[in-house]
Amino acid sequence: MEVWVGGFAEAVQERVRRARAAVAAAYEAEDAYEVSVAEDELDDALRVARGLGVDPDAAPEAENGGAG
């Protein structure tokens, strides 16, 4: 069952995407502090997404059936 749809789900998914990118950038920069901060943000973003029933890995178009 899809609990959240549309813009809200996309915002949650975008938060997860940004957090994942921050983790990757922190590892690339070899910055242990930034890795820790970025991983905490990613954990929180994933927790929120799953708690709200939003698939953090779904493509935004899949949320609305590809209609545009």
mmCIF file of the N, C-alpha and C atoms, coordinates in Angstrom:
data_MODEL
# 
_entry.id   MODEL 
# 
loop_
_atom_site.group_PDB 
_atom_site.id 
_atom_site.type_symbol 
_atom_site.label_atom_id 
_atom_site.label_alt_id 
_atom_site.label_comp_id 
_atom_site.label_asym_id 
_atom_site.label_entity_id 
_atom_site.label_seq_id 
_atom_site.pdbx_PDB_ins_code 
_atom_site.Cartn_x 
_atom_site.Cartn_y 
_atom_site.Cartn_z 
_atom_site.occupancy 
_atom_site.B_iso_or_equiv 
_atom_site.pdbx_formal_charge 
_atom_site.auth_seq_id 
_atom_site.auth_comp_id 
_atom_site.auth_asym_id 
_atom_site.auth_atom_id 
_atom_site.pdbx_PDB_model_num 
ATOM 1   N N  . MET A 1 1  ? 0.846  -1.191 0.000   1.00 0.00 ? 1  MET A N  1 
ATOM 2   C CA . MET A 1 1  ? 0.000  0.000  0.000   1.00 0.00 ? 1  MET A CA 1 
ATOM 3   C C  . MET A 1 1  ? 0.883  1.242  0.000   1.00 0.00 ? 1  MET A C  1 
ATOM 4   N N  . GLU A 1 2  ? 0.644  2.145  -0.913  1.00 0.00 ? 2  GLU A N  1 
ATOM 5   C CA . GLU A 1 2  ? 1.378  3.402  -0.985  1.00 0.00 ? 2  GLU A CA 1 
ATOM 6   C C  . GLU A 1 2  ? 0.693  4.429  -0.098  1.00 0.00 ? 2  GLU A C  1 
ATOM 7   N N  . VAL A 1 3  ? 1.372  4.809  0.976   1.00 0.00 ? 3  VAL A N  1 
ATOM 8   C CA . VAL A 1 3  ? 0.784  5.739  1.936   1.00 0.00 ? 3  VAL A CA 1 
ATOM 9   C C  . VAL A 1 3  ? 0.894  7.176  1.438   1.00 0.00 ? 3  VAL A C  1 
ATOM 10  N N  . TRP A 1 4  ? 2.053  7.546  0.912   1.00 0.00 ? 4  TRP A N  1 
ATOM 11  C CA . TRP A 1 4  ? 2.300  8.928  0.479   1.00 0.00 ? 4  TRP A CA 1 
ATOM 12  C C  . TRP A 1 4  ? 2.527  8.937  -1.026  1.00 0.00 ? 4  TRP A C  1 
ATOM 13  N N  . VAL A 1 5  ? 1.993  9.941  -1.697  1.00 0.00 ? 5  VAL A N  1 
ATOM 14  C CA . VAL A 1 5  ? 2.177  10.044 -3.135  1.00 0.00 ? 5  VAL A CA 1 
ATOM 15  C C  . VAL A 1 5  ? 2.568  11.459 -3.508  1.00 0.00 ? 5  VAL A C  1 
ATOM 16  N N  . GLY A 1 6  ? 2.971  11.594 -4.747  1.00 0.00 ? 6  GLY A N  1 
ATOM 17  C CA . GLY A 1 6  ? 3.205  12.911 -5.308  1.00 0.00 ? 6  GLY A CA 1 
ATOM 18  C C  . GLY A 1 6  ? 4.427  13.611 -4.745  1.00 0.00 ? 6  GLY A C  1 
ATOM 19  N N  . GLY A 1 7  ? 4.298  14.906 -4.599  1.00 0.00 ? 7  GLY A N  1 
ATOM 20  C CA . GLY A 1 7  ? 5.401  15.764 -4.204  1.00 0.00 ? 7  GLY A CA 1 
ATOM 21  C C  . GLY A 1 7  ? 6.035  15.402 -2.883  1.00 0.00 ? 7  GLY A C  1 
ATOM 22  N N  . PHE A 1 8  ? 5.240  14.967 -1.922  1.00 0.00 ? 8  PHE A N  1 
ATOM 23  C CA . PHE A 1 8  ? 5.802  14.627 -0.622  1.00 0.00 ? 8  PHE A CA 1 
ATOM 24  C C  . PHE A 1 8  ? 6.736  13.433 -0.737  1.00 0.00 ? 8  PHE A C  1 
ATOM 25  N N  . ALA A 1 9  ? 6.294  12.392 -1.415  1.00 0.00 ? 9  ALA A N  1 
ATOM 26  C CA . ALA A 1 9  ? 7.139  11.208 -1.589  1.00 0.00 ? 9  ALA A CA 1 
ATOM 27  C C  . ALA A 1 9  ? 8.414  11.572 -2.342  1.00 0.00 ? 9  ALA A C  1 
ATOM 28  N N  . GLU A 1 10 ? 8.287  12.404 -3.352  1.00 0.00 ? 10 GLU A N  1 
ATOM 29  C CA . GLU A 1 10 ? 9.464  12.825 -4.111  1.00 0.00 ? 10 GLU A CA 1 
ATOM 30  C C  . GLU A 1 10 ? 10.430 13.606 -3.231  1.00 0.00 ? 10 GLU A C  1 
ATOM 31  N N  . ALA A 1 11 ? 9.925  14.430 -2.333  1.00 0.00 ? 11 ALA A N  1 
ATOM 32  C CA . ALA A 1 11 ? 10.785 15.192 -1.421  1.00 0.00 ? 11 ALA A CA 1 
ATOM 33  C C  . ALA A 1 11 ? 11.543 14.256 -0.484  1.00 0.00 ? 11 ALA A C  1 
ATOM 34  N N  . VAL A 1 12 ? 10.860 13.240 0.011   1.00 0.00 ? 12 VAL A N  1 
ATOM 35  C CA . VAL A 1 12 ? 11.510 12.263 0.888   1.00 0.00 ? 12 VAL A CA 1 
ATOM 36  C C  . VAL A 1 12 ? 12.581 11.507 0.115   1.00 0.00 ? 12 VAL A C  1 
ATOM 37  N N  . GLN A 1 13 ? 12.265 11.081 -1.099  1.00 0.00 ? 13 GLN A N  1 
ATOM 38  C CA . GLN A 1 13 ? 13.237 10.371 -1.929  1.00 0.00 ? 13 GLN A CA 1 
ATOM 39  C C  . GLN A 1 13 ? 14.425 11.268 -2.264  1.00 0.00 ? 13 GLN A C  1 
ATOM 40  N N  . GLU A 1 14 ? 14.179 12.542 -2.516  1.00 0.00 ? 14 GLU A N  1 
ATOM 41  C CA . GLU A 1 14 ? 15.267 13.477 -2.811  1.00 0.00 ? 14 GLU A CA 1 
ATOM 42  C C  . GLU A 1 14 ? 16.180 13.634 -1.601  1.00 0.00 ? 14 GLU A C  1 
ATOM 43  N N  . ARG A 1 15 ? 15.601 13.655 -0.408  1.00 0.00 ? 15 ARG A N  1 
ATOM 44  C CA . ARG A 1 15 ? 16.426 13.745 0.802   1.00 0.00 ? 15 ARG A CA 1 
ATOM 45  C C  . ARG A 1 15 ? 17.349 12.534 0.894   1.00 0.00 ? 15 ARG A C  1 
ATOM 46  N N  . VAL A 1 16 ? 16.841 11.362 0.586   1.00 0.00 ? 16 VAL A N  1 
ATOM 47  C CA . VAL A 1 16 ? 17.656 10.143 0.614   1.00 0.00 ? 16 VAL A CA 1 
ATOM 48  C C  . VAL A 1 16 ? 18.756 10.230 -0.446  1.00 0.00 ? 16 VAL A C  1 
ATOM 49  N N  . ARG A 1 17 ? 18.415 10.661 -1.657  1.00 0.00 ? 17 ARG A N  1 
ATOM 50  C CA . ARG A 1 17 ? 19.414 10.779 -2.730  1.00 0.00 ? 17 ARG A CA 1 
ATOM 51  C C  . ARG A 1 17 ? 20.529 11.749 -2.339  1.00 0.00 ? 17 ARG A C  1 
ATOM 52  N N  . ARG A 1 18 ? 20.153 12.883 -1.769  1.00 0.00 ? 18 ARG A N  1 
ATOM 53  C CA . ARG A 1 18 ? 21.160 13.870 -1.365  1.00 0.00 ? 18 ARG A CA 1 
ATOM 54  C C  . ARG A 1 18 ? 22.044 13.331 -0.249  1.00 0.00 ? 18 ARG A C  1 
ATOM 55  N N  . ALA A 1 19 ? 21.431 12.621 0.686   1.00 0.00 ? 19 ALA A N  1 
ATOM 56  C CA . ALA A 1 19 ? 22.206 12.043 1.786   1.00 0.00 ? 19 ALA A CA 1 
ATOM 57  C C  . ALA A 1 19 ? 23.187 11.002 1.262   1.00 0.00 ? 19 ALA A C  1 
ATOM 58  N N  . ARG A 1 20 ? 22.748 10.172 0.321   1.00 0.00 ? 20 ARG A N  1 
ATOM 59  C CA . ARG A 1 20 ? 23.644 9.172  -0.264  1.00 0.00 ? 20 ARG A CA 1 
ATOM 60  C C  . ARG A 1 20 ? 24.800 9.845  -0.996  1.00 0.00 ? 20 ARG A C  1 
ATOM 61  N N  . ALA A 1 21 ? 24.510 10.915 -1.701  1.00 0.00 ? 21 ALA A N  1 
ATOM 62  C CA . ALA A 1 21 ? 25.561 11.645 -2.413  1.00 0.00 ? 21 ALA A CA 1 
ATOM 63  C C  . ALA A 1 21 ? 26.550 12.261 -1.427  1.00 0.00 ? 21 ALA A C  1 
ATOM 64  N N  . ALA A 1 22 ? 26.054 12.768 -0.312  1.00 0.00 ? 22 ALA A N  1 
ATOM 65  C CA . ALA A 1 22 ? 26.929 13.351 0.705   1.00 0.00 ? 22 ALA A CA 1 
ATOM 66  C C  . ALA A 1 22 ? 27.841 12.295 1.321   1.00 0.00 ? 22 ALA A C  1 
ATOM 67  N N  . VAL A 1 23 ? 27.306 11.101 1.535   1.00 0.00 ? 23 VAL A N  1 
ATOM 68  C CA . VAL A 1 23 ? 28.128 10.002 2.065   1.00 0.00 ? 23 VAL A CA 1 
ATOM 69  C C  . VAL A 1 23 ? 29.240 9.680  1.068   1.00 0.00 ? 23 VAL A C  1 
ATOM 70  N N  . ALA A 1 24 ? 28.887 9.553  -0.194  1.00 0.00 ? 24 ALA A N  1 
ATOM 71  C CA . ALA A 1 24 ? 29.885 9.237  -1.216  1.00 0.00 ? 24 ALA A CA 1 
ATOM 72  C C  . ALA A 1 24 ? 30.957 10.322 -1.300  1.00 0.00 ? 24 ALA A C  1 
ATOM 73  N N  . ALA A 1 25 ? 30.539 11.580 -1.256  1.00 0.00 ? 25 ALA A N  1 
ATOM 74  C CA . ALA A 1 25 ? 31.496 12.685 -1.338  1.00 0.00 ? 25 ALA A CA 1 
ATOM 75  C C  . ALA A 1 25 ? 32.420 12.706 -0.121  1.00 0.00 ? 25 ALA A C  1 
ATOM 76  N N  . ALA A 1 26 ? 31.868 12.425 1.044   1.00 0.00 ? 26 ALA A N  1 
ATOM 77  C CA . ALA A 1 26 ? 32.680 12.422 2.253   1.00 0.00 ? 26 ALA A CA 1 
ATOM 78  C C  . ALA A 1 26 ? 33.723 11.302 2.211   1.00 0.00 ? 26 ALA A C  1 
ATOM 79  N N  . TYR A 1 27 ? 33.316 10.123 1.732   1.00 0.00 ? 27 TYR A N  1 
ATOM 80  C CA . TYR A 1 27 ? 34.286 9.035  1.588   1.00 0.00 ? 27 TYR A CA 1 
ATOM 81  C C  . TYR A 1 27 ? 35.360 9.397  0.575   1.00 0.00 ? 27 TYR A C  1 
ATOM 82  N N  . GLU A 1 28 ? 34.940 9.997  -0.529  1.00 0.00 ? 28 GLU A N  1 
ATOM 83  C CA . GLU A 1 28 ? 35.909 10.387 -1.557  1.00 0.00 ? 28 GLU A CA 1 
ATOM 84  C C  . GLU A 1 28 ? 36.903 11.402 -1.015  1.00 0.00 ? 28 GLU A C  1 
ATOM 85  N N  . ALA A 1 29 ? 36.425 12.304 -0.172  1.00 0.00 ? 29 ALA A N  1 
ATOM 86  C CA . ALA A 1 29 ? 37.290 13.327 0.423   1.00 0.00 ? 29 ALA A CA 1 
ATOM 87  C C  . ALA A 1 29 ? 38.106 12.784 1.592   1.00 0.00 ? 29 ALA A C  1 
ATOM 88  N N  . GLU A 1 30 ? 37.824 11.531 1.987   1.00 0.00 ? 30 GLU A N  1 
ATOM 89  C CA . GLU A 1 30 ? 38.507 10.903 3.109   1.00 0.00 ? 30 GLU A CA 1 
ATOM 90  C C  . GLU A 1 30 ? 38.398 11.749 4.383   1.00 0.00 ? 30 GLU A C  1 
ATOM 91  N N  . ASP A 1 31 ? 37.197 12.278 4.612   1.00 0.00 ? 31 ASP A N  1 
ATOM 92  C CA . ASP A 1 31 ? 36.923 13.128 5.768   1.00 0.00 ? 31 ASP A CA 1 
ATOM 93  C C  . ASP A 1 31 ? 36.067 12.343 6.762   1.00 0.00 ? 31 ASP A C  1 
ATOM 94  N N  . ALA A 1 32 ? 36.699 11.819 7.790   1.00 0.00 ? 32 ALA A N  1 
ATOM 95  C CA . ALA A 1 32 ? 36.013 10.945 8.748   1.00 0.00 ? 32 ALA A CA 1 
ATOM 96  C C  . ALA A 1 32 ? 34.845 11.647 9.439   1.00 0.00 ? 32 ALA A C  1 
ATOM 97  N N  . TYR A 1 33 ? 35.011 12.913 9.775   1.00 0.00 ? 33 TYR A N  1 
ATOM 98  C CA . TYR A 1 33 ? 33.926 13.638 10.431  1.00 0.00 ? 33 TYR A CA 1 
ATOM 99  C C  . TYR A 1 33 ? 32.736 13.779 9.487   1.00 0.00 ? 33 TYR A C  1 
ATOM 100 N N  . GLU A 1 34 ? 32.972 14.193 8.256   1.00 0.00 ? 34 GLU A N  1 
ATOM 101 C CA . GLU A 1 34 ? 31.889 14.349 7.288   1.00 0.00 ? 34 GLU A CA 1 
ATOM 102 C C  . GLU A 1 34 ? 31.230 13.015 6.958   1.00 0.00 ? 34 GLU A C  1 
ATOM 103 N N  . VAL A 1 35 ? 31.994 11.941 6.943   1.00 0.00 ? 35 VAL A N  1 
ATOM 104 C CA . VAL A 1 35 ? 31.409 10.614 6.737   1.00 0.00 ? 35 VAL A CA 1 
ATOM 105 C C  . VAL A 1 35 ? 30.417 10.325 7.848   1.00 0.00 ? 35 VAL A C  1 
ATOM 106 N N  . SER A 1 36 ? 30.813 10.585 9.079   1.00 0.00 ? 36 SER A N  1 
ATOM 107 C CA . SER A 1 36 ? 29.941 10.328 10.222  1.00 0.00 ? 36 SER A CA 1 
ATOM 108 C C  . SER A 1 36 ? 28.664 11.155 10.152  1.00 0.00 ? 36 SER A C  1 
ATOM 109 N N  . VAL A 1 37 ? 28.805 12.435 9.851   1.00 0.00 ? 37 VAL A N  1 
ATOM 110 C CA . VAL A 1 37 ? 27.641 13.321 9.753   1.00 0.00 ? 37 VAL A CA 1 
ATOM 111 C C  . VAL A 1 37 ? 26.734 12.877 8.604   1.00 0.00 ? 37 VAL A C  1 
ATOM 112 N N  . ALA A 1 38 ? 27.321 12.582 7.456   1.00 0.00 ? 38 ALA A N  1 
ATOM 113 C CA . ALA A 1 38 ? 26.539 12.184 6.284   1.00 0.00 ? 38 ALA A CA 1 
ATOM 114 C C  . ALA A 1 38 ? 25.835 10.850 6.516   1.00 0.00 ? 38 ALA A C  1 
ATOM 115 N N  . GLU A 1 39 ? 26.514 9.910  7.149   1.00 0.00 ? 39 GLU A N  1 
ATOM 116 C CA . GLU A 1 39 ? 25.875 8.623  7.430   1.00 0.00 ? 39 GLU A CA 1 
ATOM 117 C C  . GLU A 1 39 ? 24.718 8.775  8.410   1.00 0.00 ? 39 GLU A C  1 
ATOM 118 N N  . ASP A 1 40 ? 24.863 9.660  9.387   1.00 0.00 ? 40 ASP A N  1 
ATOM 119 C CA . ASP A 1 40 ? 23.753 9.919  10.315  1.00 0.00 ? 40 ASP A CA 1 
ATOM 120 C C  . ASP A 1 40 ? 22.551 10.493 9.578   1.00 0.00 ? 40 ASP A C  1 
ATOM 121 N N  . GLU A 1 41 ? 22.804 11.430 8.656   1.00 0.00 ? 41 GLU A N  1 
ATOM 122 C CA . GLU A 1 41 ? 21.712 12.015 7.873   1.00 0.00 ? 41 GLU A CA 1 
ATOM 123 C C  . GLU A 1 41 ? 21.058 10.957 6.995   1.00 0.00 ? 41 GLU A C  1 
ATOM 124 N N  . LEU A 1 42 ? 21.860 10.104 6.382   1.00 0.00 ? 42 LEU A N  1 
ATOM 125 C CA . LEU A 1 42 ? 21.306 9.039  5.548   1.00 0.00 ? 42 LEU A CA 1 
ATOM 126 C C  . LEU A 1 42 ? 20.461 8.085  6.385   1.00 0.00 ? 42 LEU A C  1 
ATOM 127 N N  . ASP A 1 43 ? 20.952 7.690  7.532   1.00 0.00 ? 43 ASP A N  1 
ATOM 128 C CA . ASP A 1 43 ? 20.178 6.808  8.416   1.00 0.00 ? 43 ASP A CA 1 
ATOM 129 C C  . ASP A 1 43 ? 18.840 7.436  8.777   1.00 0.00 ? 43 ASP A C  1 
ATOM 130 N N  . ASP A 1 44 ? 18.868 8.724  9.099   1.00 0.00 ? 44 ASP A N  1 
ATOM 131 C CA . ASP A 1 44 ? 17.630 9.413  9.472   1.00 0.00 ? 44 ASP A CA 1 
ATOM 132 C C  . ASP A 1 44 ? 16.679 9.520  8.287   1.00 0.00 ? 44 ASP A C  1 
ATOM 133 N N  . ALA A 1 45 ? 17.208 9.863  7.121   1.00 0.00 ? 45 ALA A N  1 
ATOM 134 C CA . ALA A 1 45 ? 16.372 9.984  5.930   1.00 0.00 ? 45 ALA A CA 1 
ATOM 135 C C  . ALA A 1 45 ? 15.717 8.650  5.575   1.00 0.00 ? 45 ALA A C  1 
ATOM 136 N N  . LEU A 1 46 ? 16.476 7.564  5.677   1.00 0.00 ? 46 LEU A N  1 
ATOM 137 C CA . LEU A 1 46 ? 15.917 6.237  5.385   1.00 0.00 ? 46 LEU A CA 1 
ATOM 138 C C  . LEU A 1 46 ? 14.874 5.837  6.427   1.00 0.00 ? 46 LEU A C  1 
ATOM 139 N N  . ARG A 1 47 ? 15.130 6.162  7.679   1.00 0.00 ? 47 ARG A N  1 
ATOM 140 C CA . ARG A 1 47 ? 14.173 5.848  8.740   1.00 0.00 ? 47 ARG A CA 1 
ATOM 141 C C  . ARG A 1 47 ? 12.859 6.575  8.503   1.00 0.00 ? 47 ARG A C  1 
ATOM 142 N N  . VAL A 1 48 ? 12.943 7.848  8.158   1.00 0.00 ? 48 VAL A N  1 
ATOM 143 C CA . VAL A 1 48 ? 11.739 8.636  7.887   1.00 0.00 ? 48 VAL A CA 1 
ATOM 144 C C  . VAL A 1 48 ? 10.991 8.067  6.684   1.00 0.00 ? 48 VAL A C  1 
ATOM 145 N N  . ALA A 1 49 ? 11.706 7.788  5.610   1.00 0.00 ? 49 ALA A N  1 
ATOM 146 C CA . ALA A 1 49 ? 11.068 7.257  4.399   1.00 0.00 ? 49 ALA A CA 1 
ATOM 147 C C  . ALA A 1 49 ? 10.339 5.952  4.698   1.00 0.00 ? 49 ALA A C  1 
ATOM 148 N N  . ARG A 1 50 ? 11.018 5.047  5.331   1.00 0.00 ? 50 ARG A N  1 
ATOM 149 C CA . ARG A 1 50 ? 10.402 3.743  5.618   1.00 0.00 ? 50 ARG A CA 1 
ATOM 150 C C  . ARG A 1 50 ? 9.268  3.879  6.612   1.00 0.00 ? 50 ARG A C  1 
ATOM 151 N N  . GLY A 1 51 ? 9.408  4.764  7.576   1.00 0.00 ? 51 GLY A N  1 
ATOM 152 C CA . GLY A 1 51 ? 8.350  4.979  8.559   1.00 0.00 ? 51 GLY A CA 1 
ATOM 153 C C  . GLY A 1 51 ? 7.083  5.538  7.935   1.00 0.00 ? 51 GLY A C  1 
ATOM 154 N N  . LEU A 1 52 ? 7.245  6.272  6.841   1.00 0.00 ? 52 LEU A N  1 
ATOM 155 C CA . LEU A 1 52 ? 6.095  6.858  6.149   1.00 0.00 ? 52 LEU A CA 1 
ATOM 156 C C  . LEU A 1 52 ? 5.595  5.991  5.004   1.00 0.00 ? 52 LEU A C  1 
ATOM 157 N N  . GLY A 1 53 ? 6.263  4.868  4.785   1.00 0.00 ? 53 GLY A N  1 
ATOM 158 C CA . GLY A 1 53 ? 5.845  3.977  3.703   1.00 0.00 ? 53 GLY A CA 1 
ATOM 159 C C  . GLY A 1 53 ? 6.294  4.439  2.336   1.00 0.00 ? 53 GLY A C  1 
ATOM 160 N N  . VAL A 1 54 ? 7.335  5.265  2.274   1.00 0.00 ? 54 VAL A N  1 
ATOM 161 C CA . VAL A 1 54 ? 7.868  5.753  1.003   1.00 0.00 ? 54 VAL A CA 1 
ATOM 162 C C  . VAL A 1 54 ? 9.055  4.883  0.621   1.00 0.00 ? 54 VAL A C  1 
ATOM 163 N N  . ASP A 1 55 ? 9.025  4.324  -0.587  1.00 0.00 ? 55 ASP A N  1 
ATOM 164 C CA . ASP A 1 55 ? 10.148 3.535  -1.077  1.00 0.00 ? 55 ASP A CA 1 
ATOM 165 C C  . ASP A 1 55 ? 11.269 4.498  -1.446  1.00 0.00 ? 55 ASP A C  1 
ATOM 166 N N  . PRO A 1 56 ? 12.371 4.491  -0.693  1.00 0.00 ? 56 PRO A N  1 
ATOM 167 C CA . PRO A 1 56 ? 13.423 5.471  -0.968  1.00 0.00 ? 56 PRO A CA 1 
ATOM 168 C C  . PRO A 1 56 ? 14.131 5.255  -2.292  1.00 0.00 ? 56 PRO A C  1 
ATOM 169 N N  . ASP A 1 57 ? 13.958 4.084  -2.897  1.00 0.00 ? 57 ASP A N  1 
ATOM 170 C CA . ASP A 1 57 ? 14.650 3.766  -4.147  1.00 0.00 ? 57 ASP A CA 1 
ATOM 171 C C  . ASP A 1 57 ? 13.759 3.833  -5.377  1.00 0.00 ? 57 ASP A C  1 
ATOM 172 N N  . ALA A 1 58 ? 12.482 4.121  -5.197  1.00 0.00 ? 58 ALA A N  1 
ATOM 173 C CA . ALA A 1 58 ? 11.566 4.182  -6.338  1.00 0.00 ? 58 ALA A CA 1 
ATOM 174 C C  . ALA A 1 58 ? 11.860 5.425  -7.169  1.00 0.00 ? 58 ALA A C  1 
ATOM 175 N N  . ALA A 1 59 ? 11.759 5.270  -8.476  1.00 0.00 ? 59 ALA A N  1 
ATOM 176 C CA . ALA A 1 59 ? 11.912 6.417  -9.362  1.00 0.00 ? 59 ALA A CA 1 
ATOM 177 C C  . ALA A 1 59 ? 10.697 7.318  -9.195  1.00 0.00 ? 59 ALA A C  1 
ATOM 178 N N  . PRO A 1 60 ? 10.891 8.638  -9.222  1.00 0.00 ? 60 PRO A N  1 
ATOM 179 C CA . PRO A 1 60 ? 9.750  9.550  -9.052  1.00 0.00 ? 60 PRO A CA 1 
ATOM 180 C C  . PRO A 1 60 ? 8.612  9.276  -10.022 1.00 0.00 ? 60 PRO A C  1 
ATOM 181 N N  . GLU A 1 61 ? 8.920  8.910  -11.284 1.00 0.00 ? 61 GLU A N  1 
ATOM 182 C CA . GLU A 1 61 ? 7.868  8.628  -12.257 1.00 0.00 ? 61 GLU A CA 1 
ATOM 183 C C  . GLU A 1 61 ? 7.023  7.422  -11.854 1.00 0.00 ? 61 GLU A C  1 
ATOM 184 N N  . ALA A 1 62 ? 7.632  6.476  -11.149 1.00 0.00 ? 62 ALA A N  1 
ATOM 185 C CA . ALA A 1 62 ? 6.905  5.278  -10.722 1.00 0.00 ? 62 ALA A CA 1 
ATOM 186 C C  . ALA A 1 62 ? 5.839  5.634  -9.701  1.00 0.00 ? 62 ALA A C  1 
ATOM 187 N N  . GLU A 1 63 ? 6.030  6.727  -8.995  1.00 0.00 ? 63 GLU A N  1 
ATOM 188 C CA . GLU A 1 63 ? 5.061  7.145  -7.986  1.00 0.00 ? 63 GLU A CA 1 
ATOM 189 C C  . GLU A 1 63 ? 3.725  7.524  -8.594  1.00 0.00 ? 63 GLU A C  1 
ATOM 190 N N  . ASN A 1 64 ? 3.757  8.106  -9.796  1.00 0.00 ? 64 ASN A N  1 
ATOM 191 C CA . ASN A 1 64 ? 2.507  8.572  -10.399 1.00 0.00 ? 64 ASN A CA 1 
ATOM 192 C C  . ASN A 1 64 ? 2.194  7.849  -11.693 1.00 0.00 ? 64 ASN A C  1 
ATOM 193 N N  . GLY A 1 65 ? 2.771  6.677  -11.858 1.00 0.00 ? 65 GLY A N  1 
ATOM 194 C CA . GLY A 1 65 ? 2.480  5.872  -13.037 1.00 0.00 ? 65 GLY A CA 1 
ATOM 195 C C  . GLY A 1 65 ? 3.102  6.386  -14.310 1.00 0.00 ? 65 GLY A C  1 
ATOM 196 N N  . GLY A 1 66 ? 4.067  7.299  -14.189 1.00 0.00 ? 66 GLY A N  1 
ATOM 197 C CA . GLY A 1 66 ? 4.748  7.814  -15.361 1.00 0.00 ? 66 GLY A CA 1 
ATOM 198 C C  . GLY A 1 66 ? 4.010  8.941  -16.050 1.00 0.00 ? 66 GLY A C  1 
ATOM 199 N N  . ALA A 1 67 ? 2.855  9.344  -15.505 1.00 0.00 ? 67 ALA A N  1 
ATOM 200 C CA . ALA A 1 67 ? 2.093  10.446 -16.120 1.00 0.00 ? 67 ALA A CA 1 
ATOM 201 C C  . ALA A 1 67 ? 2.863  11.736 -15.932 1.00 0.00 ? 67 ALA A C  1 
ATOM 202 N N  . GLY A 1 68 ? 2.806  12.603 -16.916 1.00 0.00 ? 68 GLY A N  1 
ATOM 203 C CA . GLY A 1 68 ? 3.551  13.835 -16.779 1.00 0.00 ? 68 GLY A CA 1 
ATOM 204 C C  . GLY A 1 68 ? 2.830  15.027 -17.261 1.00 0.00 ? 68 GLY A C  1 
# 
